[in-house]
Amino acid sequence: MADSPLHIAFLWHMHQPYYKDPATGMFRLPWVRLHGVKDYLDMVRDLADFPTLRQTFNVVPSLLDQLKDYLDNGAADRHLELTRRHPVDLTEEERLFVLENFFLANWDTMIKPFPRYYELLVMRGFRVTKGDILRASRYFKEHDIRDLQVLFNLAWIDPSFRDSDPFLSGLVRKERDFTEEEKHLVIEKQFAILKEIIPEYRKMSEAGQIELSVTPFYHPILPLLCDTDSARIAMPQVQLPRRRFAHPEDAREQIRRALAFFESTFGRRPAGMWPSEGSVSEEVLGIMAAEGIRWTATDEEVLARSLERPLRGPQGELLDAPTLYQPHRFGEVALFFRDHRLSDLIGFTYSGWSPEQAAGDFIDKLAQIRNSLAGSGPHIVPIILDGENAWEHYGNDGHDFLRGLYRALSSDRRFKTVTFSEFLAEHGSGRELPKLHAGSWIYANFGVWIGHEEDNLAWDYLAETRDDLEELQKSFPDRDLSEAWEAIYAAEGSDWNWWYGDDHSTETAEEFDELFRSSLIKAYTVMGKEAPPHLHIPILREDRQIEPAVRIRGFIHPKMDGLVTSYFEWHQAARMEVKRSGGSMHRSESFIAALYYGFNKDNLYLRIDPVLPFSEVHEQMTVRLDIVRPHLCRIVFDLHGPQQKALVQEKTGDSWVTREHLTAVAAEDIVEMEIPFSVLTAAENDEIQFAVDILRNGEEVERSPWRGYIAVTVPSPHYESIMWY
């Protein structure tokens, strides 16, 4: 490659989950709107200043569909509704929502640049419980709430738009004491930006500077739709769902819907498809070919697995650069394989560097690749990553880095940026792959989306609902069940299982769980059937067992007197380390020093050791056991009540009703409780799942464990003899 340039192909993947609540039509989360005003338009407009650059932008139809819903149908999200609301009209619950959720932005790059915004964050507190937010809300006056409403929405507008708009830049300079009129004008500015996204993409595509590709409509993992058993190719020992899901017809439908939506939006069909999460298989590529897709892409590790040999050494050094940096063919579809390291540098590393240093390092790495390919060619380096999520970690939303990189690429003859279709048209589709490994761009497997108990449960629920719908459709072929099928396709999206399991965590995991189950419930509603009861129970194992530091070793028979009568009284019990289990809601202050639990054949026992003896605490303190299995109930113990007894309560409608009392309870130096298994309607081998809440003056101040539940299995009368052996 001494005289020929190294081809560089950027693909920016633009995607958000489908946030529309099928029951209400409301968007549960605001990220389509907020990423719309921060990332989608400016990313493509930046290229206008570099006319020789070529890039590919991949769009997910369900993302564009949500954008259109905002613009054409007046759709809204709760954050938007509460922004529009006058502060004095907010209920207490709505004020708490604003204080909890209107700081959801990168604190360093999006909040600190606005002194007033950061002032409000300090005023609210950095790491807070629900009780902390309730207390903080009392100090937020009308003008504080309004400033927060404005600044949250202003911070999410891309800085290039803020700087170039006199009104928005004026608000930045004003800093505080915004008016209702100014607040509503900020939202108008947001919608003006949203209106320009699709037309700008179409214009730049027609001009030839960008290529537009597409993802299957609701962003599903296509190989798993075709057959969940395909997960075993990369993970032979994976635990699969009870029900096998094998519906290649759904994969085909997701592709067809995407192509039709794309054509109706941009006036032509795309040549390329970035499959959701880079997930490919031989069967999927056959479907793509049949639907007219000319190229697709995935991760370099999928290529290595397909060739059954490594492409990099143990330190990440390239062993076979010529093979990696060229397209391959499988059947009629060309495949490109992303440079994993270069893509992740932009996505996860360079945000912590200076823009100049990051751009220079990237160019140096491209030069090293070019030198390693001397004497061969042509070659292409695919750089593929999310076009949204990285930039909030960069200063100035990544513009300084990107524009520096674009300037360098535009002026350096060693490199030539191309779209994937341009490269194929000029240089062909490369070598034929004898086989294609089934995997994704994450570890070349599907472990994020299947195998964990939560993932598998979601697949089982999806399969069950789909089977019921298909059976009904076969019985009544002329019945219009299109809305039910739409709900199934939405539930097939990859985003729900992204948050199930232990792979990823988010403050809004419950929203994703509810959206997934709501889609399945919607399908049953359209079918005219009652949804199975389990669809109303979260899949998220917030009740996942937290392992104790010391396990139960035998039966105990402690005296319920609130005193440490004897060391041996609780010696056989389990001991939970509060901080390790995430107690005290991640705060340094804690009321609970240690938590013990144990049993004998008849009773469950709980002991709480406080930091200070409860007898010395003069505020109203309540211990509450939230029990989720085997039956939903709770036990409430007022430590300063006139009589030491606990209430056993069950939920009736929206109220908790006292069913009976427990008298074998005590609070003195410690808290001790005896809870008969019969009170919990728990039989031998039933699993009891519970958490301990501490309330002060009626406000929850501590939960142990903070995430998850303690799990205890009701023992047999012979438990001790079994343990002995």
Salt bridges, closest charged atoms under 4 A:
ASP21 OD2 - ARG28 NH1 2.98
ASP39 OD2 - HIS35 ND1 2.59
ASP39 OD1 - LYS38 NZ 2.97
ASP42 OD2 - HIS399 NE2 3.33
ASP46 OD2 - HIS399 ND1 2.80
ASP46 OD1 - ARG403 NH1 3.42
ASP49 OD2 - ARG403 NH2 2.78
ASP69 OD2 - LYS20 NZ 2.74
ASP77 OD2 - ARG33 NE 2.92
GLU93 OE2 - ARG78 NH2 3.93
GLU94 OE1 - ARG85 NH1 2.94
GLU100 OE1 - LYS130 NZ 2.90
ASP108 OD1 - LYS112 NZ 3.23
GLU119 OE2 - ARG116 NH1 2.74
GLU119 OE1 - ARG176 NH1 3.15
ASP132 OD1 - ARG135 NH2 2.50
ASP132 OD1 - ARG587 NH1 3.16
GLU142 OE2 - HIS86 NE2 3.82
GLU142 OE2 - ARG146 NH2 2.75
ASP144 OD1 - ARG116 NH2 2.58
ASP144 OD1 - HIS143 NE2 3.25
ASP147 OD2 - ARG116 NE 2.84
ASP158 OD2 - HIS399 NE2 2.79
ASP165 OD2 - LYS189 NZ 2.82
GLU180 OE2 - ARG146 NE 2.78
GLU180 OE2 - LYS183 NZ 3.11
GLU180 OE1 - HIS184 NE2 3.64
GLU182 OE1 - LYS174 NZ 2.91
GLU196 OE1 - ARG45 NH2 2.20
GLU200 OE1 - ARG45 NE 3.75
GLU200 OE1 - LYS203 NZ 3.59
GLU206 OE2 - ARG202 NE 3.16
ASP227 OD2 - ARG244 NH2 2.50
ASP229 OD2 - ARG244 NE 3.18
GLU249 OE2 - HIS247 ND1 2.86
GLU249 OE2 - ARG466 NH2 3.31
ASP250 OD2 - ARG466 NE 2.74
GLU253 OE2 - ARG257 NE 2.88
GLU263 OE1 - ARG269 NH1 3.50
GLU291 OE2 - ARG252 NH1 3.19
GLU291 OE2 - ARG256 NE 2.99
ASP299 OD1 - ARG338 NH1 2.94
ASP299 OD1 - HIS340 ND1 2.87
GLU300 OE2 - ARG312 NE 2.64
GLU301 OE2 - ARG305 NE 3.25
GLU308 OE2 - LYS435 NZ 2.59
ASP320 OD2 - ARG309 NH1 2.89
ASP339 OD1 - ARG312 NH2 3.41
ASP344 OD1 - ARG338 NH2 3.33
ASP344 OD2 - HIS340 NE2 2.96
ASP361 OD2 - LYS365 NZ 2.95
ASP397 OD1 - LYS38 NZ 2.67
ASP412 OD2 - ARG414 NH2 2.69
GLU422 OE2 - ARG54 NE 3.72
GLU426 OE2 - HIS427 NE2 3.61
GLU432 OE1 - ARG329 NH1 2.63
GLU453 OE2 - ARG541 NH1 2.83
GLU453 OE1 - ARG544 NH2 3.55
ASP460 OD2 - ARG242 NE 3.66
GLU464 OE1 - HIS534 NE2 2.93
ASP467 OD2 - ARG243 NH1 3.05
GLU470 OE1 - ARG466 NH1 3.47
GLU483 OE1 - LYS522 NZ 3.54
GLU486 OE1 - ARG257 NH1 2.45
ASP495 OD1 - HIS15 NE2 2.89
ASP502 OD2 - HIS452 NE2 3.33
GLU511 OE1 - ARG28 NH2 2.74
ASP513 OD1 - ARG517 NE 3.17
GLU514 OE1 - ARG28 NH2 2.44
GLU542 OE2 - ARG707 NH2 2.73
ASP543 OD1 - ARG541 NE 2.80
ASP543 OD2 - ARG629 NE 3.86
GLU547 OE1 - ARG551 NH2 2.65
GLU577 OE2 - ARG575 NH2 3.99
GLU589 OE1 - ARG587 NH2 2.58
ASP602 OD2 - LYS601 NZ 3.15
ASP609 OD1 - ARG607 NE 2.74
ASP626 OD1 - ARG624 NE 3.13
GLU650 OE2 - ARG659 NE 2.90
GLU660 OE2 - ARG659 NH1 2.72
ASP693 OD2 - ARG624 NH2 3.51
GLU699 OE1 - ARG135 NH1 2.74
GLU699 OE2 - ARG138 NH2 3.03
GLU700 OE1 - ARG624 NH2 3.73
